[in-house]
Amino acid sequence: MKHLAYLNKYFFKYKYYLLLGILFTLISNLFGIIPAQVVRHALQMVKANVDLYLLFDQAELQNSTYSLFTYSITFFGLVILGMAILKGIFLFAVRQTLIVMSRHIEYDLKNEIYAHYQTLPLSFYKQNSTGDLMARISEDVSKVRMYVGPSLMYLINMVILVFLVLSYMFSVNARLTWYVLIPMPILSLSIFIVSSIVNKRSEQIQKSLSNLSTFVQEAFSGIRVIKSFAKEEEFIADFAKESNVYKDKSMDLTKVDSLFSPSIMFLIGLSTVICVYVGGQEIISGRLTPGNITEFIMYVFMLTWPLTALGWTSSQIQRAAASQKRINEFLFTKTDIVSEENLKPEVKGKIVFDNVSFKYPDTGIEALKNISFEVNPGESLAIIGTTGSGKSTIANLILRLYNTGSGTIKIDNHEIKSFEIPYLRNQMSFVPQDVFLFSDTISNNIKFGNNEVTELEVKEAARNADLLENIERFDQKFETKLGERGITLSGGQKQRVSLARAIIKNPKILILDDCLSAVDTTTENTILNNLRSVMEGKTTILISHRVSNARLADKIIVLDEGRIVEFGDHKTLIQSPGAYRELYELQSNSEELIEEKYS
């Protein structure tokens, strides 16, 4: 139960639901126990009246005795019916408190997990699969709800009922009660053993389910690749293998569950046999009446359902414990991206890197080595380099998606770690290399950068990204609904929507990470010309492997294997031999060859 102890704060929050549920359970069980005593009195009354009826055979009093007899039987029957109705009413109230409480806890827990996910660093998402994250917030939370709802309800009902029934049984005959309880230690031991097995197998099932969810999520996300390589049959076979693993583990758990309930029923049946045998001896000795034995047997049968449900409840609690353990693993994971001072100064846009080095925590790759540069407010800096040279890492560090390994980054002479993180990121716009669009309209995807803009501003941002003409061709224009991850659009269109989203935010710092790699040269030139006005007054970081993008920048740095190998402006670098000039000539020659080929 140590993992489930995390939920105690929710029980305290919804304590009134819990307390009312316990009260209603107590009342409903009282109305369930009273009929057993009514039956005892009815049997004793029947026995006495039958003897009296036979005594007045052929006498006038016999009719009166019969009338009294039938009246009493009817009265006892109505009392039992009334108790059943009242018990049903309070059972309804039990569900309206305890089950409703479980739904509130499920809602709160899902929100807590999702909110916590948002605080975790980028490295966490690189180390954990999307399918596993989804399984913990959906399947695992559902298992936990079964504990805080139905399992808890049945457990409370069992405890109260056992206490009430045993109290009545001991008050009637302690010797018979002790005999009836003989199978109970065996029952407790079997529950303990089975619960341990169920807990272990439940953990294995949840891990298998996470693997299955991850496989399906990746298959659906990469469906175009799967179809283009005609790999559908292979993926169907792989899915069958993963499903088979999940099925086998589920079957192993089902075998344990299927043996558990019959064992409990056997032990309860044994209690009934003991009750009849020992009770018969007590009747012969004159210490009990047949009505008492009937009452006892009814009590034993009252215990049948709660003790049978104990097996199911125990299984559900163990499954919930396994799921809550998995949830806690992520909830107890804390981010190291925290603010040291929560500063919110006015940002002008000066950026300083001072001997910054960085190694990715998940791979151990050293991406930057003693990087130093300075960008003044309103200036633009182009970062050029080959794939893997560390360009995107600089963008991630400015956005503070990672902490620096060594060295310092300052913005307006304040160390970046002193800024309140949401405030810092709100001063920036970022166009990532790997574009992500939401399953929403084009308009809302652009407004994601700033929800308070007008439709005219949305159109202007689209025009600056050279996207307006494309959008106008769609039937629903800006209200065109995009598919998952923007699948409706081409690669170049997605990049331009992402660019418009960044432009409309009107930030102090604009970071463009190879955002024009999927557009043609003509479109690129148009966008670059439009960006000249957009970049005015903003500190701009242009990251690219294309030299053509660097021409806009006031300063240029060339990276190679995480180090700065050249620094200057376009005019200076193009005149001196080096990596920048070599890259410029190589790309210029390639473009000329392409133009000659298709001219």
ZATIZA-819721 format. One record per residue (C-alpha): residue number from 1; residue in one letter; x, y, z. Coordinates in steps of 0.1 Angstrom, whole numbers. Layout:
BEGIN
NUM  A  X  Y  Z
...
% end
This chain:
BEGIN
1  M  0  0  0
2  K  30  23  2
3  H  26  34  -35
4  L  -12  40  -30
5  A  -4  62  0
6  Y  2  90  -25
7  L  -36  91  -30
8  N  -43  99  7
9  K  -43  136  -1
10  Y  -72  131  -24
11  F  -91  111  3
12  F  -86  141  26
13  K  -98  165  -1
14  Y  -130  145  -6
15  K  -134  134  30
16  Y  -171  144  31
17  Y  -178  120  2
18  L  -158  93  20
19  L  -175  98  54
20  L  -210  99  40
21  G  -202  68  20
22  I  -191  50  52
23  L  -222  62  70
24  F  -246  50  42
25  T  -228  17  40
26  L  -233  12  78
27  I  -270  20  75
28  S  -275  -2  44
29  N  -259  -31  62
30  L  -280  -26  93
31  F  -311  -29  71
32  G  -295  -61  56
33  I  -289  -77  90
34  I  -323  -70  106
35  P  -342  -95  82
36  A  -322  -124  96
37  Q  -335  -116  131
38  V  -370  -111  117
39  V  -368  -146  102
40  R  -357  -161  135
41  H  -387  -145  153
42  A  -410  -156  124
43  L  -398  -192  127
44  Q  -402  -192  165
45  M  -437  -177  160
46  V  -446  -203  134
47  K  -435  -232  156
48  A  -455  -218  186
49  N  -486  -210  166
50  V  -486  -243  148
51  D  -486  -262  181
52  L  -514  -239  194
53  Y  -534  -243  162
54  L  -532  -281  165
55  L  -541  -279  202
56  F  -574  -261  193
57  D  -584  -287  167
58  Q  -621  -286  159
59  A  -625  -256  184
60  E  -638  -221  176
61  L  -604  -206  187
62  Q  -587  -224  159
63  N  -599  -199  133
64  S  -588  -170  155
65  T  -554  -186  159
66  Y  -551  -191  122
67  S  -561  -154  115
68  L  -534  -142  140
69  F  -509  -166  124
70  T  -515  -153  89
71  Y  -515  -117  101
72  S  -481  -122  118
73  I  -466  -139  88
74  T  -478  -111  65
75  F  -464  -85  90
76  F  -430  -102  91
77  G  -430  -104  53
78  L  -437  -67  49
79  V  -410  -59  74
80  I  -384  -79  54
81  L  -397  -62  22
82  G  -394  -28  38
83  M  -358  -35  50
84  A  -348  -46  15
85  I  -362  -14  0
86  L  -344  8  25
87  K  -312  -11  20
88  G  -315  -5  -18
89  I  -320  32  -12
90  F  -289  35  9
91  L  -269  14  -14
92  F  -278  39  -41
93  A  -266  66  -18
94  V  -233  47  -12
95  R  -226  47  -50
96  Q  -235  83  -53
97  T  -208  92  -27
98  L  -180  67  -31
99  I  -181  62  -69
100  V  -186  99  -75
101  M  -156  105  -52
102  S  -135  81  -74
103  R  -144  100  -105
104  H  -133  133  -89
105  I  -100  117  -79
106  E  -95  103  -114
107  Y  -101  138  -129
108  D  -77  154  -104
109  L  -50  128  -109
110  K  -51  130  -147
111  N  -48  168  -145
112  E  -19  165  -120
113  I  0  141  -142
114  Y  -6  161  -173
115  A  5  194  -156
116  H  36  176  -142
117  Y  44  164  -177
118  Q  45  200  -189
119  T  71  209  -163
120  L  96  181  -172
121  P  126  189  -194
122  L  132  180  -230
123  S  156  152  -219
124  F  127  134  -202
125  Y  108  132  -234
126  K  138  119  -253
127  Q  142  91  -227
128  N  105  80  -225
129  S  83  69  -253
130  T  50  87  -261
131  G  31  54  -258
132  D  44  49  -222
133  L  34  85  -213
134  M  -1  80  -226
135  A  -5  46  -209
136  R  3  61  -175
137  I  -21  89  -178
138  S  -49  67  -192
139  E  -47  30  -185
140  D  -28  33  -152
141  V  -51  60  -139
142  S  -81  39  -148
143  K  -67  10  -127
144  V  -62  34  -98
145  R  -98  46  -101
146  M  -109  10  -96
147  Y  -92  11  -62
148  V  -105  45  -50
149  G  -140  36  -63
150  P  -155  1  -65
151  S  -126  -16  -46
152  L  -128  8  -17
153  M  -166  6  -17
154  Y  -166  -32  -14
155  L  -138  -31  11
156  I  -157  -7  34
157  N  -188  -28  29
158  M  -170  -60  39
159  V  -154  -45  70
160  I  -186  -31  83
161  L  -207  -61  74
162  V  -182  -86  90
163  F  -180  -65  122
164  L  -218  -63  125
165  V  -225  -99  116
166  L  -198  -113  139
167  S  -211  -91  167
168  Y  -246  -106  163
169  M  -232  -141  160
170  F  -212  -139  192
171  S  -242  -124  210
172  V  -262  -155  200
173  N  -237  -183  206
174  A  -199  -177  210
175  R  -191  -215  206
176  L  -208  -218  173
177  T  -193  -186  160
178  W  -157  -198  167
179  Y  -164  -230  149
180  V  -178  -211  119
181  L  -146  -190  118
182  I  -122  -220  116
183  P  -117  -216  77
184  M  -110  -179  80
185  P  -72  -181  87
186  I  -68  -203  56
187  L  -88  -177  37
188  S  -65  -149  49
189  L  -34  -169  39
190  S  -47  -177  5
191  I  -55  -140  -1
192  F  -20  -129  9
193  I  -3  -155  -14
194  V  -26  -147  -44
195  S  -22  -109  -39
196  S  16  -112  -41
197  I  13  -131  -74
198  V  -13  -107  -88
199  N  8  -77  -79
200  K  38  -90  -98
201  R  18  -101  -129
202  S  -1  -68  -129
203  E  32  -48  -132
204  Q  42  -71  -161
205  I  9  -65  -178
206  Q  11  -27  -175
207  K  46  -27  -190
208  S  35  -49  -219
209  L  5  -25  -225
210  S  29  5  -226
211  N  50  -13  -252
212  L  19  -21  -272
213  S  7  15  -270
214  T  41  28  -281
215  F  42  4  -311
216  V  7  15  -322
217  Q  15  52  -318
218  E  46  50  -338
219  A  29  29  -365
220  F  1  55  -369
221  S  25  84  -369
222  G  47  68  -396
223  I  18  53  -417
224  R  30  71  -448
225  V  65  56  -445
226  I  50  21  -438
227  K  28  23  -469
228  S  55  38  -492
229  F  78  9  -483
230  A  49  -17  -485
231  K  56  -29  -449
232  E  20  -33  -438
233  E  22  -71  -435
234  E  54  -69  -414
235  F  39  -44  -390
236  I  7  -65  -387
237  A  29  -94  -378
238  D  49  -74  -353
239  F  17  -61  -338
240  A  4  -96  -334
241  K  36  -105  -316
242  E  32  -76  -291
243  S  -5  -84  -287
244  N  4  -120  -280
245  V  28  -110  -252
246  Y  1  -89  -236
247  K  -25  -117  -241
248  D  -2  -143  -225
249  K  6  -121  -194
250  S  -32  -114  -191
251  M  -40  -151  -193
252  D  -15  -158  -165
253  L  -32  -133  -143
254  T  -67  -147  -152
255  K  -56  -182  -142
256  V  -48  -169  -107
257  D  -81  -150  -105
258  S  -101  -181  -117
259  L  -86  -203  -90
260  F  -92  -177  -63
261  S  -130  -174  -63
262  P  -137  -211  -62
263  S  -113  -215  -32
264  I  -132  -188  -13
265  M  -165  -204  -21
266  F  -153  -237  -9
267  L  -141  -222  25
268  I  -174  -204  29
269  G  -193  -236  21
270  L  -172  -254  47
271  S  -183  -227  73
272  T  -219  -235  64
273  V  -214  -272  69
274  I  -198  -266  103
275  C  -226  -242  112
276  V  -252  -269  105
277  Y  -233  -297  122
278  V  -223  -278  154
279  G  -256  -260  155
280  G  -275  -293  154
281  Q  -256  -304  185
282  E  -265  -271  202
283  I  -302  -277  194
284  I  -301  -312  208
285  S  -285  -299  240
286  G  -312  -272  243
287  R  -289  -242  240
288  L  -302  -230  206
289  T  -334  -231  187
290  P  -340  -239  150
291  G  -346  -202  145
292  N  -311  -194  158
293  I  -295  -219  133
294  T  -315  -204  105
295  E  -303  -169  115
296  F  -267  -182  117
297  I  -269  -197  82
298  M  -283  -164  69
299  Y  -254  -146  85
300  V  -229  -170  69
301  F  -245  -164  35
302  M  -243  -126  42
303  L  -206  -130  45
304  T  -204  -150  12
305  W  -205  -120  -11
306  P  -181  -97  7
307  L  -156  -124  12
308  T  -160  -135  -24
309  A  -156  -99  -35
310  L  -125  -97  -13
311  G  -107  -118  -39
312  W  -117  -94  -67
313  T  -110  -64  -45
314  S  -76  -77  -35
315  S  -68  -82  -72
316  Q  -79  -47  -81
317  I  -59  -31  -53
318  Q  -28  -49  -64
319  R  -33  -38  -99
320  A  -38  -3  -87
321  A  -7  -4  -66
322  A  13  -16  -97
323  S  -2  13  -117
324  Q  3  39  -90
325  K  40  28  -87
326  R  44  35  -124
327  I  26  69  -121
328  N  48  78  -91
329  E  79  71  -110
330  F  71  101  -133
331  L  55  123  -106
332  F  86  120  -85
333  T  108  129  -114
334  K  117  166  -110
335  T  130  190  -136
336  D  164  206  -132
337  I  153  235  -154
338  V  143  259  -126
339  S  147  296  -121
340  E  171  308  -94
341  E  156  343  -89
342  N  124  344  -109
343  L  134  378  -125
344  K  111  395  -149
345  P  131  425  -163
346  E  123  442  -195
347  V  140  423  -223
348  K  159  443  -249
349  G  176  413  -266
350  K  213  413  -259
351  I  226  377  -259
352  V  261  367  -246
353  F  276  332  -246
354  D  307  330  -225
355  N  327  298  -228
356  V  296  276  -231
357  S  300  239  -233
358  F  272  213  -234
359  K  268  176  -235
360  Y  235  159  -241
361  P  225  140  -209
362  D  207  112  -228
363  T  234  104  -254
364  G  266  118  -238
365  I  274  136  -271
366  E  294  168  -265
367  A  276  192  -288
368  L  293  225  -279
369  K  329  232  -268
370  N  338  266  -253
371  I  314  287  -275
372  S  316  325  -270
373  F  298  352  -289
374  E  278  384  -284
375  V  247  397  -301
376  N  235  433  -293
377  P  198  442  -292
378  G  183  445  -327
379  E  212  427  -343
380  S  210  395  -362
381  L  233  365  -360
382  A  236  337  -385
383  I  249  303  -373
384  I  262  282  -402
385  G  275  247  -401
386  T  271  211  -413
387  T  247  186  -398
388  G  257  178  -362
389  S  279  208  -357
390  G  258  221  -328
391  K  236  248  -344
392  S  203  237  -329
393  T  219  231  -295
394  I  225  269  -293
395  A  188  276  -299
396  N  178  250  -272
397  L  201  267  -247
398  I  188  302  -255
399  L  153  289  -249
400  R  166  272  -218
401  L  153  238  -229
402  Y  185  225  -214
403  N  210  238  -188
404  T  245  246  -199
405  G  272  221  -189
406  S  298  249  -182
407  G  301  286  -190
408  T  273  312  -188
409  I  246  326  -210
410  K  234  361  -203
411  I  204  381  -217
412  D  207  418  -211
413  N  235  412  -185
414  H  213  389  -165
415  E  223  352  -163
416  I  197  332  -181
417  K  191  309  -150
418  S  178  339  -131
419  F  148  346  -154
420  E  114  332  -146
421  I  112  305  -173
422  P  77  312  -188
423  Y  85  349  -188
424  L  118  343  -206
425  R  103  321  -233
426  N  74  345  -238
427  Q  100  371  -250
428  M  111  347  -278
429  S  97  332  -309
430  F  111  299  -321
431  V  107  282  -355
432  P  120  246  -350
433  Q  137  225  -376
434  D  112  198  -370
435  V  79  216  -376
436  F  49  206  -355
437  L  13  218  -362
438  F  -18  210  -343
439  S  -49  193  -355
440  D  -67  226  -358
441  T  -74  253  -384
442  I  -46  272  -401
443  S  -58  304  -384
444  N  -56  289  -349
445  N  -22  274  -357
446  I  -9  308  -366
447  K  -27  324  -336
448  F  -9  299  -313
449  G  19  324  -312
450  N  -5  352  -300
451  N  -42  346  -293
452  E  -50  383  -291
453  V  -43  392  -327
454  T  -68  403  -353
455  E  -76  385  -386
456  L  -58  412  -405
457  E  -26  405  -384
458  V  -30  368  -391
459  K  -31  376  -429
460  E  -1  399  -426
461  A  19  372  -409
462  A  9  347  -436
463  R  19  372  -463
464  N  54  377  -447
465  A  58  339  -446
466  D  48  338  -484
467  L  18  316  -474
468  L  -12  338  -481
469  E  -16  328  -518
470  N  -15  291  -509
471  I  -41  296  -481
472  E  -64  315  -504
473  R  -66  285  -528
474  F  -81  263  -501
475  D  -120  262  -501
476  Q  -122  272  -464
477  K  -91  294  -465
478  F  -78  302  -430
479  E  -105  280  -415
480  T  -91  249  -433
481  K  -88  221  -407
482  L  -53  205  -407
483  G  -48  167  -401
484  E  -27  153  -374
485  R  7  171  -372
486  G  -4  192  -402
487  I  -5  163  -426
488  T  -28  182  -449
489  L  0  206  -459
490  S  32  200  -478
491  G  66  202  -460
492  G  72  237  -472
493  Q  37  249  -463
494  K  41  235  -428
495  Q  74  254  -424
496  R  58  286  -435
497  V  28  282  -411
498  S  53  277  -383
499  L  72  308  -394
500  A  40  329  -395
501  R  32  316  -360
502  A  66  330  -348
503  I  63  363  -366
504  I  28  371  -352
505  K  41  369  -317
506  N  63  400  -323
507  P  90  389  -299
508  K  121  406  -286
509  I  142  376  -297
510  L  135  356  -329
511  I  151  322  -334
512  L  148  306  -369
513  D  163  270  -369
514  D  167  260  -405
515  C  131  269  -411
516  L  133  272  -449
517  S  149  239  -457
518  A  118  225  -474
519  V  110  255  -496
520  D  123  262  -531
521  T  149  289  -539
522  T  123  314  -553
523  T  101  311  -522
524  E  131  313  -500
525  N  142  346  -515
526  T  107  360  -512
527  I  105  350  -475
528  L  140  364  -468
529  N  131  397  -483
530  N  99  398  -462
531  L  119  389  -431
532  R  141  421  -434
533  S  112  442  -422
534  V  101  416  -396
535  M  136  414  -381
536  E  138  452  -375
537  G  142  459  -338
538  K  145  422  -329
539  T  175  402  -320
540  T  174  374  -346
541  I  192  341  -346
542  L  193  326  -381
543  I  204  289  -380
544  S  209  272  -413
545  H  231  250  -434
546  R  224  273  -464
547  V  248  303  -468
548  S  220  322  -487
549  N  201  326  -454
550  A  232  341  -437
551  R  233  371  -460
552  L  205  388  -439
553  A  226  387  -408
554  D  248  414  -393
555  K  271  387  -379
556  I  279  352  -389
557  I  296  323  -370
558  V  306  291  -386
559  L  304  259  -364
560  D  323  227  -369
561  E  321  198  -344
562  G  308  221  -317
563  R  335  248  -321
564  I  335  283  -337
565  V  359  281  -366
566  E  350  315  -383
567  F  334  347  -372
568  G  325  379  -392
569  D  300  393  -416
570  H  291  379  -451
571  K  314  403  -470
572  T  344  397  -448
573  L  340  359  -447
574  I  334  356  -485
575  Q  367  374  -492
576  S  389  352  -470
577  P  395  315  -476
578  G  379  292  -451
579  A  349  270  -444
580  Y  323  297  -451
581  R  337  306  -485
582  E  341  270  -494
583  L  305  263  -484
584  Y  293  293  -503
585  E  310  283  -535
586  L  299  247  -532
587  Q  262  257  -528
588  S  264  283  -555
589  N  278  258  -580
590  S  251  233  -570
591  E  224  258  -577
592  E  239  268  -611
593  L  241  231  -621
594  I  204  226  -612
595  E  193  257  -631
596  E  213  246  -662
597  K  198  211  -660
598  Y  162  223  -659
599  S  165  254  -681
% end
